Amino acid sequence: MSDFIPQNADKSLDETSAAESNALDQATQPDETYESSTDADKEKIDETDKAVPLTAEEYVGWFDEDGEDEYENPFLKKLKKVLSLFALGNFISRQEFAVAFGGAFGAFAFSLLLLSVSLALDEFAVLSTIFATFGSLGVLGATLAFIAAALNRFNDANLFDCSAQTSQEKFLLAAFKNFGLSFVWITALFLAIFASVCAIEAYDDHSLFGGGLCALAAWFFGALSLFGLVGSALAVGKETTQRFHSVGCYVWNADGWRGNATRQDFLLALVNYAVATFTTAFPYALVGAFFCWAQEEILLGFLAFLFCFLVSSLIFGAFLLPASARRLRTLGLDPRATLLYLLVPAPYMALVLVALEPIQAKAEKPEFYEEEEEEPNLPF
């Protein structure tokens, strides 16, 4: 038999609730020491009671219940940090991109080694297939990892943000800077093509070691040239968009189609269009024309040269449409005449708009003006 008595249970519950209420009242009541202290002492107490914000490492470690990070292998921690550079949506600096590029290159080299081993094991079909499969997957994975790191680097450089505005000096500086860098990326592209040809010849001669080195060089220079050429094109396109947005001639903004444009305004837009077209088209035109001329196809080289400028002109020519509409309105013509850009090459159309003078509107007589009646000429 237990000694449980209902009356005593009720009393214990009442005592417990009373104690809790007294503790809550004491907690909510102001501290007598704090109230009786001076203002200087109160400030010291407030400063000590302020919460100190956690750092990034402390914040991460706060959720780590087991505390395994303290005893984690340093090499494993560095490996995790390197692998995090390939996650899409991140922002990585130049140094981090160099590390990511080196990691992708190392993975590609190891995968290429597996492919070379698979070619050497022709007599063992099963092993050759296994090494060839893992090697091919490694090459593909390394290439995709490099592309992800490149996109993260473009994000960090804000090459996809075209909503801001820029000055004329900054636009010209970025255009000529990327124009000069384009020759570096073109040189890397030539080296990548040359290394690819050497790799094919080495594999045809059953020289696996030489072919592997040439393939490594081809991947290195090819990835470098791809990253540079795409980055330069994005940089020039971004600066061009921001420049036209600054002067109110933004092609996707309805306000850019309204208003008027003087000869100087439209001439400035034309200069920006010419700079952007030349900066982006000339490197690609040079490469295309060189390969065609090297094969003694002079006509194809000339067409390749013009094709690159035509494509770039169509891309940046869209920015001339709002400026042209504003210029046509100033000339007293229909702004919808900008559709003539589809028929007439943009430079000729632009020069015509610059050369034309605005139509002078006829002076209207005020409403209160009334013509005086001519008095008849009388003989006397």
Secondary structure, DSSP 4 states (H G I P E B T S, - for coil): -----HHHHHHHHHHHHHHHHHHHHHHHSPPHHHHHS-HHHHHHHHHHHSPPPPPHHHHHHHT-SS-GGGGS-HHHHHHHHHHGGGSTT----HHHHHHHHHHHHHHHHHHHHHHHHHHHTTT-HHHHHHHHHHHHHHHHHHHHHHHHHHHHHHHHTTTT--SS---HHHHHHHHHHHHHHHHHHHHHHHHHHHHHHHHHHHHHTT-HHHHHHHHHHHHHHHHHHHHHHHHHHHHHHHHHHHHHHHTT--TT-GGGGSS---HHHHHHHHHHHHHHHHHHHHHHHHHHHHHHHHTT-HHHHHHHHHHHHHHHHHHHHTTHHHHHHHHHHHTTS-GGGGGGGGTS-HHHHHHHHHHPPPPPPPPPPPTT--PPPPPP----
